[in-house]
């Protein structure tokens, strides 16, 4: 079975200065992320990387 790619569109939010992206629920569940969880967003080359917030011990 061939897995379909998750294609999403960027949407203007907050008066038009910010852009939002809806992440596929199955990917978020696989990462065990929760609503309102802190994440880190980085630009790496021509990609955007979203990572879990680092936990300090």
Secondary structure, 3 states (H helix, E strand, C coil): CCCCCCCCCCEEEHHHCEEECCCCHHHHHHCCCCCCCCEEEEEECCEEEEEECCCCC
